[in-house]
Amino acid sequence: MDADSLLLSLELASGSGQGLSPDRRASLLTSLTLVKRDYRFLGDPSHEYEHTELQTVNDGDKVFEEEVVVQIKEETRLVSIIDQIDKEVAVVPRGVLFKTPFGPVHVNRTFEGLSLSEAKKLSSYFHFREPVELKNKTLLEKADLDPSLDFLDSLEHDIPKGSWSVQMERGNALVVLRSLLWPGLTFYHAPRTKNCGYVYMGTGEKNIDLPFML
């Protein structure tokens, strides 16, 4: 679920029948981020967290700020954090998907896994999301890319550098990628096979101090 879908669900749940203004939507997203950062999950979907923030209020010709207490349920936090993890650290190996000249993306049924040498390179893995950084590349930077395979953002360009750990296990029979930005996210791939996937087993806390730890 993306941010817009999340906010739409919150609007429908409110029962007001009215959409949120752009300022209110931005404020709610900020509140979700702040709550996720400051509190751990308790395991109670109905639990409500409170966050106090300053909001700008227009009263005729007067503009002033007032404190508003925002209440957010734990189930809403969970939806938001799953969406954030998927967007930032969901991974697929290069070649498992291919893009046709007309735009649609399909599973590559001819994919037989990465070679052992390729599996050790961070450049062989992509973010499983709509490309963001790729759109900012120049034509010269895209010259060596295969448009049918290299249509996603590569992990090697992630900021900060060093936010991924690549390890070979079981006598080079398995490559394991671990995210240091979202501790608990682990991706695996068995070279020369189709076996790959990722799992998240963490506390839902992003390591925002990572740039200062590297």
Backbone as ProteinMPNN parsed JSONL, in Angstrom:
{"seq_chain_A": "MDADSLLLSLELASGSGQGLSPDRRASLLTSLTLVKRDYRFLGDPSHEYEHTELQTVNDGDKVFEEEVVVQIKEETRLVSIIDQIDKEVAVVPRGVLFKTPFGPVHVNRTFEGLSLSEAKKLSSYFHFREPVELKNKTLLEKADLDPSLDFLDSLEHDIPKGSWSVQMERGNALVVLRSLLWPGLTFYHAPRTKNCGYVYMGTGEKNIDLPFML", "coords_chain_A": {"N_chain_A": [[0.849, -1.193, 0.0], [0.635, 2.166, -0.944], [1.59, 5.563, 0.01], [-0.498, 7.332, -0.663], [-2.697, 5.592, -0.838], [-2.766, 4.734, 1.793], [-3.402, 7.115, 3.162], [-5.886, 7.619, 2.011], [-7.324, 5.468, 3.027], [-7.308, 6.192, 5.711], [-8.855, 8.502, 5.582], [-11.339, 7.465, 4.785], [-11.827, 5.858, 6.957], [-12.236, 7.745, 8.88], [-14.79, 8.592, 8.486], [-15.821, 10.996, 7.738], [-16.347, 11.646, 5.156], [-15.143, 13.524, 3.651], [-12.318, 14.656, 1.794], [-8.856, 14.905, 2.753], [-7.064, 17.961, 3.1], [-4.235, 19.147, 1.135], [-2.249, 20.186, 2.898], [-2.998, 19.021, 5.302], [-2.719, 16.32, 4.732], [0.048, 16.161, 4.303], [0.88, 16.834, 6.849], [-0.105, 14.686, 8.31], [1.388, 12.569, 7.29], [3.89, 13.342, 8.212], [3.444, 13.096, 10.944], [3.064, 10.321, 11.159], [5.634, 9.463, 10.535], [7.124, 10.571, 12.661], [5.955, 9.309, 14.879], [6.535, 6.641, 14.329], [9.245, 6.714, 14.626], [9.715, 7.298, 17.298], [8.521, 5.414, 19.014], [8.226, 1.968, 19.972], [6.634, -0.956, 18.565], [3.776, -2.329, 20.186], [2.208, -4.534, 19.905], [-0.498, -4.44, 19.995], [-3.096, -3.87, 17.991], [-5.137, -1.976, 18.27], [-4.181, -0.057, 19.915], [-3.581, 3.37, 20.643], [-1.405, 5.919, 19.699], [-0.149, 9.065, 20.798], [0.711, 12.174, 19.444], [2.041, 15.365, 19.601], [1.839, 18.271, 17.696], [2.685, 21.308, 15.922], [0.395, 23.284, 14.165], [-0.464, 25.351, 11.415], [-2.879, 27.874, 11.489], [-5.468, 29.576, 9.868], [-7.193, 32.456, 10.507], [-9.246, 34.449, 9.313], [-7.675, 37.412, 8.652], [-5.616, 36.808, 10.214], [-2.853, 34.769, 11.024], [-1.806, 32.043, 12.783], [-0.129, 29.722, 15.002], [-1.045, 26.624, 16.439], [-1.137, 24.113, 18.993], [-1.724, 20.76, 18.253], [-3.087, 17.651, 19.036], [-2.34, 14.621, 17.727], [-3.729, 11.511, 17.064], [-2.82, 8.204, 16.497], [-3.396, 4.952, 15.399], [-1.974, 1.741, 16.202], [-2.187, -0.187, 14.2], [-2.318, 1.374, 11.935], [0.219, 2.487, 11.913], [1.654, 0.148, 11.441], [0.888, -0.581, 8.825], [1.969, 1.603, 7.459], [4.739, 1.378, 7.991], [5.427, -1.072, 6.868], [5.002, -0.497, 4.202], [7.008, 1.427, 3.856], [9.353, -0.063, 4.303], [9.196, -1.907, 2.183], [9.486, -0.165, 0.016], [12.048, 0.856, 0.375], [13.937, -1.217, 0.853], [13.225, -3.682, -0.343], [14.221, -6.377, -2.411], [15.386, -7.651, -5.583], [17.068, -10.01, -7.697], [19.192, -9.184, -10.511], [17.787, -9.718, -13.661], [15.704, -11.41, -13.001], [13.342, -10.258, -13.574], [11.889, -8.829, -16.536], [11.566, -6.17, -18.889], [9.317, -5.289, -21.406], [9.527, -3.841, -24.735], [7.254, -2.307, -24.962], [6.562, -1.538, -22.458], [5.232, -3.097, -20.278], [6.078, -5.202, -17.447], [7.448, -8.373, -16.834], [7.739, -11.65, -15.312], [10.801, -13.256, -15.687], [11.022, -16.129, -17.262], [13.148, -17.532, -18.185], [15.194, -17.116, -16.505], [17.901, -18.329, -14.758], [19.278, -17.947, -12.48], [21.921, -16.05, -10.848], [25.387, -15.973, -11.774], [28.194, -17.257, -9.892], [30.202, -15.316, -9.591], [28.816, -12.984, -10.282], [26.887, -12.956, -8.325], [28.19, -12.091, -6.085], [28.424, -9.402, -6.334], [27.179, -6.201, -5.542], [25.969, -4.71, -7.461], [24.451, -6.446, -8.889], [21.946, -6.6, -7.929], [18.657, -5.316, -7.499], [16.371, -2.681, -6.468], [13.103, -3.545, -5.557], [10.846, -1.909, -6.741], [9.232, 1.028, -8.099], [11.445, 2.71, -10.312], [13.665, 5.258, -9.127], [16.157, 6.652, -8.877], [17.164, 5.98, -11.361], [15.871, 7.512, -13.228], [17.162, 9.896, -13.072], [19.574, 9.609, -14.269], [22.024, 10.339, -16.789], [22.039, 10.232, -20.424], [24.474, 9.235, -21.229], [25.286, 7.782, -18.984], [23.422, 5.804, -19.081], [24.098, 4.403, -21.274], [25.458, 1.917, -21.246], [23.618, 0.225, -20.193], [21.188, -2.397, -20.193], [18.097, -1.979, -21.453], [15.974, -3.747, -21.135], [16.54, -5.241, -18.918], [17.905, -3.686, -17.011], [16.156, -1.778, -15.652], [15.494, -0.932, -13.188], [16.372, 0.513, -9.959], [19.721, 0.193, -8.932], [21.289, -1.497, -6.181], [23.864, -0.772, -5.617], [24.166, 1.948, -5.76], [23.025, 3.016, -3.562], [22.437, 5.32, -0.905], [23.333, 5.881, 2.439], [26.668, 4.924, 1.324], [27.647, 1.574, 1.795], [25.486, 0.588, 3.134], [24.568, -1.925, 2.841], [25.184, -5.356, 3.558], [27.048, -7.922, 2.169], [27.287, -11.339, 2.014], [28.749, -14.562, 1.611], [27.593, -17.816, 2.089], [27.428, -21.216, 3.367], [29.502, -22.52, 1.964], [29.81, -20.951, -0.401], [27.395, -21.503, -1.591], [25.22, -20.024, -1.127], [24.133, -16.702, -1.193], [23.872, -13.923, 0.903], [22.206, -10.983, 1.622], [22.151, -8.265, 3.787], [20.334, -5.64, 5.21], [21.585, -2.688, 6.569], [20.378, -0.39, 7.068], [17.712, -0.89, 7.575], [17.615, -2.842, 9.987], [17.188, -6.305, 10.217], [16.099, -6.924, 7.816], [16.568, -9.318, 5.421], [17.933, -10.682, 2.51], [18.094, -13.429, 0.251], [19.85, -15.58, -2.034], [20.405, -18.338, -4.087], [23.103, -18.982, -5.983], [23.112, -19.676, -9.517], [20.647, -20.834, -9.504], [17.028, -20.552, -9.391], [16.175, -19.819, -6.952], [15.32, -17.408, -4.648], [14.678, -14.633, -2.451], [13.227, -12.535, 0.144], [13.088, -11.557, 3.595], [11.673, -9.98, 6.439], [12.565, -9.527, 9.715], [12.35, -7.797, 12.21], [12.285, -4.962, 14.479], [10.847, -2.925, 13.462], [12.175, -0.549, 13.355], [13.999, 2.03, 11.923], [17.404, 2.494, 11.122], [18.46, 5.364, 11.645], [20.823, 6.515, 12.334], [22.803, 5.456, 10.806], [24.477, 6.757, 8.75], [26.389, 8.031, 10.333], [27.693, 5.977, 11.491], [29.161, 4.564, 9.705]], "CA_chain_A": [[0.0, 0.0, 0.0], [1.445, 3.364, -1.003], [1.204, 6.614, 0.94], [-1.81, 7.86, -1.026], [-3.702, 4.605, -0.442], [-2.823, 4.759, 3.247], [-4.134, 8.301, 3.582], [-7.27, 7.44, 1.606], [-7.923, 4.562, 4.011], [-7.514, 6.952, 6.934], [-9.965, 9.404, 5.336], [-12.567, 6.675, 4.808], [-12.031, 5.383, 8.329], [-12.688, 8.856, 9.715], [-16.233, 8.69, 8.354], [-16.233, 12.367, 7.472], [-16.801, 11.76, 3.785], [-14.417, 14.602, 3.003], [-10.905, 14.388, 1.612], [-7.933, 15.749, 3.497], [-6.384, 18.99, 2.328], [-2.806, 18.81, 0.939], [-1.492, 20.494, 4.113], [-3.346, 18.037, 6.335], [-2.12, 15.056, 4.32], [1.477, 16.267, 4.582], [1.038, 16.828, 8.3], [-0.361, 13.333, 8.797], [2.555, 11.763, 6.943], [4.938, 13.724, 9.158], [3.093, 12.513, 12.238], [3.338, 8.894, 11.08], [7.086, 9.303, 10.588], [7.592, 10.879, 14.007], [5.497, 8.27, 15.804], [7.297, 5.414, 14.046], [10.624, 6.88, 15.08], [9.832, 7.478, 18.737], [7.903, 4.359, 19.807], [8.253, 0.599, 19.456], [5.325, -1.592, 18.488], [3.369, -2.999, 21.417], [1.498, -5.765, 19.585], [-1.93, -4.205, 20.151], [-3.508, -3.07, 16.833], [-6.067, -0.901, 18.627], [-3.523, 0.943, 20.766], [-3.436, 4.669, 20.002], [-0.279, 6.756, 20.106], [-0.431, 10.487, 20.708], [1.833, 13.018, 19.039], [1.676, 16.779, 19.587], [2.533, 19.027, 16.664], [2.206, 22.661, 15.663], [-0.253, 23.441, 12.878], [-0.784, 26.731, 11.066], [-4.321, 28.103, 11.417], [-5.849, 30.862, 9.288], [-8.418, 33.006, 11.08], [-9.4, 35.726, 8.651], [-6.394, 38.002, 8.271], [-4.618, 36.39, 11.186], [-2.257, 33.45, 10.876], [-1.106, 31.68, 13.998], [0.111, 28.291, 15.184], [-1.606, 26.041, 17.65], [-0.756, 22.723, 19.233], [-2.77, 19.792, 17.952], [-2.727, 16.291, 19.428], [-2.69, 13.664, 16.68], [-3.81, 10.131, 17.543], [-2.576, 7.241, 15.424], [-3.479, 3.583, 15.877], [-0.812, 0.912, 15.897], [-2.383, -0.86, 12.921], [-1.977, 2.35, 10.909], [1.691, 2.528, 11.919], [2.15, -1.091, 10.843], [0.707, -0.452, 7.378], [2.908, 2.608, 6.973], [6.126, 0.933, 8.076], [5.598, -2.135, 5.872], [5.12, 0.203, 2.925], [8.316, 2.083, 3.809], [10.369, -1.11, 4.166], [9.117, -2.422, 0.816], [9.994, 0.833, -0.924], [13.457, 1.182, 0.593], [14.888, -2.34, 0.908], [12.816, -4.907, -1.032], [15.294, -6.664, -3.369], [15.304, -8.731, -6.571], [18.327, -10.124, -8.462], [19.134, -8.733, -11.903], [17.401, -10.749, -14.611], [14.512, -12.156, -12.604], [12.239, -9.565, -14.243], [12.293, -8.155, -17.758], [10.62, -5.161, -19.36], [9.13, -5.341, -22.851], [9.65, -2.53, -25.383], [5.998, -1.567, -24.84], [6.411, -1.068, -21.082], [4.891, -4.064, -19.229], [7.151, -5.974, -16.814], [7.053, -9.767, -16.637], [8.71, -12.562, -14.704], [11.665, -13.852, -16.705], [10.986, -17.578, -17.069], [14.438, -18.107, -18.597], [16.192, -16.798, -15.477], [18.439, -19.526, -14.111], [20.094, -17.532, -11.349], [23.17, -15.331, -11.102], [26.61, -16.766, -11.656], [28.823, -17.059, -8.591], [30.904, -14.028, -9.59], [27.828, -11.922, -10.289], [26.144, -12.98, -7.066], [28.975, -11.41, -5.053], [28.429, -7.973, -6.615], [25.979, -5.472, -5.149], [25.359, -4.185, -8.685], [23.602, -7.49, -9.471], [20.663, -6.613, -7.215], [17.87, -4.11, -7.712], [15.233, -2.386, -5.596], [11.841, -4.034, -6.112], [9.93, -0.764, -6.663], [9.361, 1.907, -9.257], [12.77, 3.352, -10.284], [13.744, 6.655, -8.698], [17.462, 7.183, -9.272], [17.415, 5.712, -12.775], [15.313, 8.622, -14.014], [18.072, 11.037, -12.996], [20.815, 9.301, -14.974], [22.187, 10.929, -18.112], [22.064, 9.255, -21.514], [25.804, 8.613, -21.221], [25.305, 6.806, -17.897], [22.523, 4.712, -19.45], [24.571, 3.801, -22.529], [25.869, 0.529, -21.054], [22.543, -0.517, -19.54], [20.242, -3.141, -21.029], [16.784, -1.456, -21.047], [15.031, -4.813, -20.798], [16.911, -5.825, -17.631], [18.376, -2.662, -16.07], [15.128, -0.734, -15.587], [15.248, -0.645, -11.774], [17.513, 1.129, -9.278], [20.69, -0.769, -8.402], [21.653, -1.322, -4.77], [25.225, -0.24, -5.485], [24.116, 3.406, -5.704], [22.296, 3.43, -2.359], [23.068, 6.263, 0.028], [24.794, 5.999, 2.409], [27.444, 3.784, 0.848], [27.906, 0.625, 2.871], [24.254, 0.281, 3.859], [24.256, -3.336, 2.627], [26.217, -6.344, 3.849], [26.965, -9.061, 1.244], [28.054, -12.455, 2.562], [28.568, -15.878, 1.01], [27.444, -18.82, 3.138], [27.298, -22.622, 2.968], [30.497, -22.84, 0.947], [29.461, -20.203, -1.623], [26.155, -22.013, -2.175], [24.143, -19.088, -0.802], [24.535, -15.322, -0.944], [22.929, -13.275, 1.824], [22.309, -9.532, 1.736], [21.469, -7.744, 4.975], [20.235, -4.187, 5.227], [21.997, -2.042, 7.81], [19.466, 0.742, 7.249], [16.551, -1.502, 8.229], [18.073, -4.09, 10.6], [16.157, -7.342, 10.229], [15.765, -7.262, 6.434], [17.548, -10.245, 4.859], [17.648, -11.217, 1.179], [18.936, -14.591, -0.035], [19.824, -16.106, -3.405], [21.31, -19.457, -4.35], [23.636, -18.79, -7.339], [22.842, -20.672, -10.556], [19.301, -21.385, -9.33], [15.983, -19.532, -9.353], [15.78, -19.6, -5.567], [15.657, -16.111, -4.069], [13.58, -14.035, -1.696], [13.66, -11.728, 1.279], [12.223, -11.624, 4.772], [11.989, -8.964, 7.445], [12.317, -9.914, 11.108], [12.931, -6.717, 12.996], [11.404, -4.257, 15.426], [10.179, -1.818, 12.788], [12.934, 0.675, 13.601], [14.997, 2.373, 10.909], [18.66, 2.935, 11.717], [18.71, 6.7, 11.104], [22.19, 6.909, 12.695], [23.747, 4.71, 9.981], [25.521, 7.569, 8.099], [27.419, 8.406, 11.309], [28.298, 4.752, 11.984], [29.986, 3.979, 8.662]], "C_chain_A": [[0.877, 1.234, 0.0], [0.89, 4.426, -0.072], [-0.183, 7.156, 0.631], [-2.918, 6.905, -0.622], [-3.881, 4.59, 1.065], [-3.656, 5.936, 3.723], [-5.601, 8.202, 3.186], [-7.994, 6.528, 2.581], [-8.217, 5.301, 5.312], [-8.695, 7.899, 6.778], [-11.29, 8.654, 5.411], [-12.888, 6.206, 6.219], [-12.558, 6.492, 9.227], [-14.189, 9.048, 9.623], [-16.723, 10.078, 8.016], [-16.779, 12.532, 6.062], [-16.104, 12.861, 3.017], [-12.946, 14.239, 2.895], [-10.063, 15.333, 2.443], [-7.306, 16.773, 2.568], [-4.922, 18.592, 2.143], [-1.969, 19.068, 2.181], [-1.749, 19.449, 5.188], [-2.738, 16.682, 6.008], [-0.625, 15.053, 4.618], [1.747, 16.197, 6.072], [0.866, 15.425, 8.862], [0.806, 12.408, 8.479], [3.72, 12.054, 7.877], [4.687, 13.093, 10.517], [3.393, 11.026, 12.26], [4.836, 8.633, 11.203], [7.612, 9.52, 11.996], [7.189, 9.806, 15.002], [6.287, 6.995, 15.598], [8.703, 5.511, 14.622], [10.736, 6.802, 16.601], [9.318, 6.311, 19.574], [8.058, 2.994, 19.151], [6.827, 0.059, 19.405], [5.044, -2.349, 19.785], [2.671, -4.329, 21.153], [0.0, -5.647, 19.749], [-2.402, -3.305, 19.009], [-4.393, -1.88, 17.188], [-5.422, 0.183, 19.496], [-3.319, 2.238, 19.996], [-2.267, 5.438, 20.589], [-0.679, 8.217, 19.939], [0.842, 11.252, 20.37], [1.354, 14.462, 18.948], [2.511, 17.518, 18.548], [1.915, 20.415, 16.514], [1.62, 22.73, 14.264], [-0.606, 24.903, 12.659], [-2.289, 26.867, 10.861], [-4.576, 29.502, 10.853], [-7.192, 31.301, 9.866], [-8.618, 34.407, 10.502], [-8.053, 36.239, 8.162], [-5.265, 37.554, 9.188], [-4.143, 34.967, 10.907], [-1.473, 33.136, 12.139], [-0.961, 30.167, 14.069], [-0.51, 27.822, 16.485], [-1.196, 24.583, 17.758], [-1.956, 21.805, 19.003], [-2.272, 18.402, 18.333], [-3.251, 15.327, 18.37], [-2.651, 12.259, 17.265], [-3.697, 9.178, 16.361], [-2.6, 5.833, 16.007], [-2.259, 2.772, 15.434], [-0.968, 0.197, 14.554], [-2.066, 0.071, 11.757], [-0.465, 2.483, 10.794], [2.255, 1.314, 11.189], [2.034, -1.038, 9.328], [1.751, 0.486, 6.796], [4.337, 2.091, 6.951], [6.412, -0.218, 7.116], [5.789, -1.522, 4.492], [6.5, 0.839, 2.785], [9.439, 1.065, 3.616], [10.381, -1.653, 2.744], [9.734, -1.442, -0.179], [11.504, 1.025, -0.807], [14.398, -0.013, 0.504], [14.38, -3.664, 0.336], [13.761, -5.13, -2.207], [14.913, -7.788, -4.331], [16.654, -8.814, -7.292], [18.125, -9.657, -9.904], [18.785, -9.909, -12.811], [16.152, -11.511, -14.243], [13.251, -11.537, -13.207], [12.76, -8.966, -15.541], [11.165, -7.239, -18.228], [10.538, -5.213, -20.875], [9.287, -3.943, -23.445], [8.401, -1.667, -25.237], [5.704, -1.129, -23.406], [6.102, -2.101, -20.018], [6.101, -4.851, -18.723], [6.636, -7.385, -16.522], [8.143, -10.532, -15.887], [9.495, -13.235, -15.822], [11.752, -15.362, -16.467], [12.28, -18.255, -17.496], [15.536, -17.826, -17.575], [16.617, -18.067, -14.754], [19.371, -19.179, -12.953], [21.338, -16.778, -11.786], [24.348, -16.296, -11.033], [27.246, -16.454, -10.304], [29.527, -15.708, -8.516], [29.935, -12.86, -9.564], [27.109, -11.819, -8.947], [26.872, -12.242, -5.955], [28.969, -9.891, -5.211], [27.111, -7.32, -6.222], [25.241, -4.927, -6.368], [24.427, -5.197, -9.35], [22.219, -7.54, -8.823], [19.98, -5.254, -7.345], [16.82, -3.932, -6.624], [13.95, -2.833, -6.289], [10.765, -2.957, -5.914], [10.048, 0.01, -7.971], [10.716, 2.612, -9.182], [12.681, 4.822, -9.905], [15.036, 7.278, -9.216], [17.724, 7.014, -10.768], [16.943, 6.866, -13.654], [16.252, 9.822, -14.043], [19.393, 10.806, -13.725], [20.844, 9.971, -16.345], [22.181, 9.829, -19.175], [23.407, 8.532, -21.566], [25.884, 7.531, -20.146], [24.432, 5.6, -18.226], [23.015, 3.931, -20.657], [24.901, 2.32, -22.39], [24.795, -0.33, -20.399], [21.663, -1.22, -20.562], [18.835, -2.705, -20.605], [15.768, -2.526, -20.666], [15.301, -5.423, -19.423], [17.259, -4.765, -16.583], [17.401, -1.49, -15.989], [14.744, -0.383, -14.149], [16.501, -0.018, -11.164], [18.425, 0.061, -8.68], [21.036, -0.45, -6.949], [23.023, -0.672, -4.604], [25.254, 1.286, -5.37], [23.375, 3.916, -4.472], [23.133, 4.384, -1.508], [22.482, 6.021, 1.413], [25.47, 4.74, 1.859], [27.752, 2.865, 2.032], [26.667, 0.253, 3.662], [23.792, -1.156, 3.645], [25.463, -4.207, 2.961], [26.007, -7.536, 2.918], [27.868, -10.174, 1.77], [27.729, -13.738, 1.813], [28.55, -16.917, 2.13], [27.304, -20.208, 2.534], [28.243, -22.956, 1.817], [30.189, -22.224, -0.408], [28.193, -20.718, -2.307], [24.991, -21.053, -1.941], [24.725, -17.704, -0.562], [23.441, -14.659, -0.11], [23.227, -11.778, 1.881], [21.525, -9.096, 2.967], [21.483, -6.223, 4.944], [20.666, -3.656, 6.583], [21.129, -0.825, 8.093], [18.193, 0.297, 7.946], [17.004, -2.844, 8.807], [16.939, -5.113, 10.705], [15.726, -7.746, 8.833], [16.893, -8.108, 5.851], [17.061, -10.759, 3.514], [18.585, -12.394, 0.931], [18.803, -14.987, -1.507], [20.841, -17.233, -3.513], [21.811, -19.313, -5.782], [23.365, -19.991, -8.239], [21.527, -21.416, -10.339], [18.302, -20.223, -9.317], [15.596, -19.143, -7.927], [16.256, -18.243, -5.041], [14.433, -15.577, -3.324], [14.124, -13.178, -0.57], [12.627, -11.82, 2.397], [12.643, -10.519, 5.733], [11.596, -9.484, 8.816], [13.012, -8.901, 12.0], [11.899, -6.066, 13.89], [10.651, -3.109, 14.769], [10.878, -0.493, 12.994], [14.002, 0.863, 12.531], [16.24, 2.916, 11.589], [19.044, 4.297, 11.111], [20.112, 7.209, 11.453], [23.237, 6.259, 11.79], [24.814, 5.576, 9.313], [26.666, 7.934, 9.04], [28.166, 7.183, 11.842], [29.26, 4.139, 10.976], [31.339, 4.657, 8.569]], "O_chain_A": [[1.77, 1.358, 0.839], [-0.147, 4.229, 0.561], [-0.966, 7.416, 1.545], [-3.958, 7.333, -0.122], [-4.997, 4.451, 1.566], [-4.518, 5.781, 4.588], [-6.473, 8.648, 3.931], [-9.148, 6.779, 2.928], [-9.247, 5.068, 5.944], [-9.46, 8.09, 7.723], [-12.248, 9.132, 6.019], [-14.048, 6.16, 6.629], [-13.243, 6.227, 10.215], [-14.81, 9.589, 10.538], [-17.93, 10.318, 8.009], [-17.572, 13.436, 5.795], [-16.431, 13.112, 1.858], [-12.388, 13.598, 3.785], [-10.501, 16.428, 2.793], [-7.047, 16.493, 1.398], [-4.411, 17.78, 2.913], [-1.08, 18.28, 2.502], [-0.832, 19.04, 5.9], [-2.288, 15.971, 6.906], [-0.09, 14.067, 5.124], [2.719, 15.581, 6.511], [1.589, 15.017, 9.771], [1.175, 11.563, 9.294], [4.446, 11.148, 8.286], [5.616, 12.61, 11.164], [3.913, 10.51, 13.25], [5.259, 7.701, 11.888], [8.446, 8.753, 12.478], [7.978, 9.43, 15.869], [6.671, 6.334, 16.564], [9.279, 4.511, 15.051], [11.728, 6.302, 17.132], [9.654, 6.227, 20.755], [8.025, 2.876, 17.926], [5.936, 0.544, 20.101], [5.943, -2.927, 20.396], [2.549, -5.159, 22.053], [-0.712, -6.647, 19.654], [-2.146, -2.102, 19.037], [-4.393, -0.878, 16.473], [-6.037, 1.211, 19.777], [-2.929, 2.214, 18.829], [-2.147, 5.591, 21.804], [-1.454, 8.561, 19.046], [1.906, 11.005, 20.939], [0.358, 14.742, 18.281], [3.736, 17.403, 18.525], [0.78, 20.657, 16.922], [2.244, 22.298, 13.295], [-0.997, 25.607, 13.59], [-2.9, 26.072, 10.146], [-3.98, 30.482, 11.299], [-8.198, 30.604, 9.73], [-8.225, 35.409, 11.1], [-7.377, 35.589, 7.365], [-4.101, 37.883, 8.962], [-4.938, 34.081, 10.593], [-0.573, 33.886, 12.519], [-1.583, 29.429, 13.304], [-0.501, 28.528, 17.493], [-0.944, 23.91, 16.758], [-3.054, 22.053, 19.501], [-1.153, 18.024, 17.986], [-4.458, 15.231, 18.146], [-1.664, 11.863, 17.885], [-4.39, 9.329, 15.355], [-1.911, 5.549, 16.987], [-1.61, 3.08, 14.434], [0.019, -0.003, 13.845], [-1.601, -0.38, 10.71], [0.068, 2.58, 9.688], [3.209, 1.427, 10.419], [2.972, -1.406, 8.62], [2.347, 0.195, 5.76], [5.07, 2.339, 5.994], [7.525, -0.328, 6.602], [6.629, -1.969, 3.711], [7.096, 0.792, 1.709], [10.372, 1.308, 2.85], [11.448, -1.841, 2.16], [10.427, -1.852, -1.111], [12.165, 1.327, -1.801], [15.554, 0.154, 0.114], [15.043, -4.687, 0.511], [14.078, -4.185, -2.93], [14.223, -8.738, -3.963], [17.313, -7.791, -7.479], [17.02, -9.73, -10.442], [19.411, -10.966, -12.739], [15.585, -12.201, -15.09], [12.223, -12.202, -13.335], [13.941, -8.632, -15.641], [9.984, -7.498, -17.996], [11.562, -5.185, -21.557], [9.188, -2.955, -22.717], [8.468, -0.446, -25.371], [4.719, -0.433, -23.158], [6.659, -2.009, -18.924], [7.031, -5.129, -19.48], [5.524, -7.56, -16.024], [9.301, -10.118, -15.837], [8.913, -13.725, -16.79], [12.472, -15.814, -15.576], [12.488, -19.432, -17.199], [16.678, -18.248, -17.758], [15.785, -18.789, -14.206], [20.156, -20.014, -12.504], [21.755, -16.856, -12.942], [24.306, -17.302, -10.326], [26.867, -15.483, -9.649], [29.457, -15.029, -7.492], [30.191, -11.855, -8.902], [26.768, -10.726, -8.495], [26.248, -11.81, -4.986], [29.447, -9.171, -4.334], [26.041, -7.84, -6.541], [24.031, -4.707, -6.318], [23.693, -4.847, -10.274], [21.416, -8.42, -9.133], [20.619, -4.202, -7.308], [16.429, -4.885, -5.95], [13.735, -2.536, -7.464], [9.899, -3.073, -5.048], [10.862, -0.319, -8.833], [11.108, 3.067, -8.108], [11.758, 5.533, -10.303], [15.015, 8.299, -9.903], [18.431, 7.822, -11.37], [17.54, 7.158, -14.691], [16.154, 10.669, -14.931], [20.234, 11.703, -13.791], [19.804, 10.146, -16.981], [22.302, 8.645, -18.859], [23.466, 7.351, -21.909], [26.483, 6.479, -20.37], [24.664, 4.504, -17.716], [22.425, 2.915, -21.027], [24.653, 1.544, -23.312], [25.042, -1.494, -20.083], [21.423, -0.706, -21.654], [18.412, -3.03, -19.495], [14.805, -2.243, -19.953], [14.419, -6.044, -18.829], [16.944, -4.929, -15.404], [17.779, -0.344, -16.23], [13.795, 0.365, -13.915], [17.565, -0.02, -11.782], [17.961, -0.86, -8.008], [21.071, 0.711, -6.543], [23.309, -0.087, -3.559], [26.254, 1.854, -4.933], [23.124, 5.115, -4.351], [24.354, 4.265, -1.412], [21.262, 5.96, 1.559], [24.916, 3.642, 1.922], [28.074, 3.327, 3.126], [26.771, -0.331, 4.74], [22.765, -1.572, 4.183], [26.607, -3.845, 2.686], [24.915, -8.102, 2.876], [29.069, -9.974, 1.949], [26.583, -13.975, 1.429], [29.404, -16.892, 3.017], [27.088, -20.353, 1.331], [27.852, -23.584, 0.833], [30.292, -22.889, -1.439], [27.946, -20.406, -3.472], [23.905, -21.243, -2.488], [25.694, -17.549, 0.182], [22.25, -14.813, -0.38], [24.354, -11.364, 2.152], [20.382, -9.506, 3.165], [22.514, -5.602, 4.685], [20.181, -4.108, 7.62], [21.132, -0.29, 9.202], [17.658, 1.006, 8.798], [16.796, -3.881, 8.178], [15.863, -4.809, 11.221], [15.072, -8.773, 8.655], [18.04, -7.665, 5.793], [15.924, -11.215, 3.386], [19.741, -12.365, 1.352], [17.771, -14.754, -2.135], [21.989, -17.097, -3.088], [21.034, -19.501, -6.718], [23.382, -21.143, -7.805], [21.308, -22.486, -10.907], [18.692, -19.058, -9.24], [14.782, -18.242, -7.724], [17.457, -17.972, -5.0], [13.306, -16.021, -3.548], [15.334, -13.105, -0.357], [11.455, -12.12, 2.167], [13.82, -10.171, 5.824], [10.44, -9.838, 9.051], [14.123, -9.129, 12.48], [10.781, -6.56, 14.037], [9.9, -2.396, 15.435], [10.273, 0.567, 12.833], [14.804, -0.034, 12.27], [16.145, 3.708, 12.526], [19.85, 4.367, 10.183], [20.544, 8.232, 10.92], [24.433, 6.48, 11.978], [25.977, 5.174, 9.301], [27.796, 8.126, 8.591], [29.156, 7.324, 12.56], [30.081, 3.295, 11.334], [32.162, 4.281, 7.735]]}, "name": "protein", "num_of_chains": 1, "seq": "MDADSLLLSLELASGSGQGLSPDRRASLLTSLTLVKRDYRFLGDPSHEYEHTELQTVNDGDKVFEEEVVVQIKEETRLVSIIDQIDKEVAVVPRGVLFKTPFGPVHVNRTFEGLSLSEAKKLSSYFHFREPVELKNKTLLEKADLDPSLDFLDSLEHDIPKGSWSVQMERGNALVVLRSLLWPGLTFYHAPRTKNCGYVYMGTGEKNIDLPFML"}
